[in-house]
């Protein structure tokens, strides 16, 4: 939870990066790249951790392709 909460400020577009970059005279582009890298590393960590310890997460119920499409396009799939 703590990592997810702090990740919200890091993922672009983030005003915090722009303000921090201007105040500290750092490259805003490099800050955005660092935020993306950190997000990718969080994802990799979670994937590896759940593969090594499958009991840590509950598998989602299987859904058909039609059900998955209906989640994104509710008005079209009646």
Secondary structure as UniProt FT lines:
FT   HELIX           2..10
FT   HELIX           15..24
FT   HELIX           28..52
FT   HELIX           54..56
FT   HELIX           65..72
FT   TURN            74..76
//
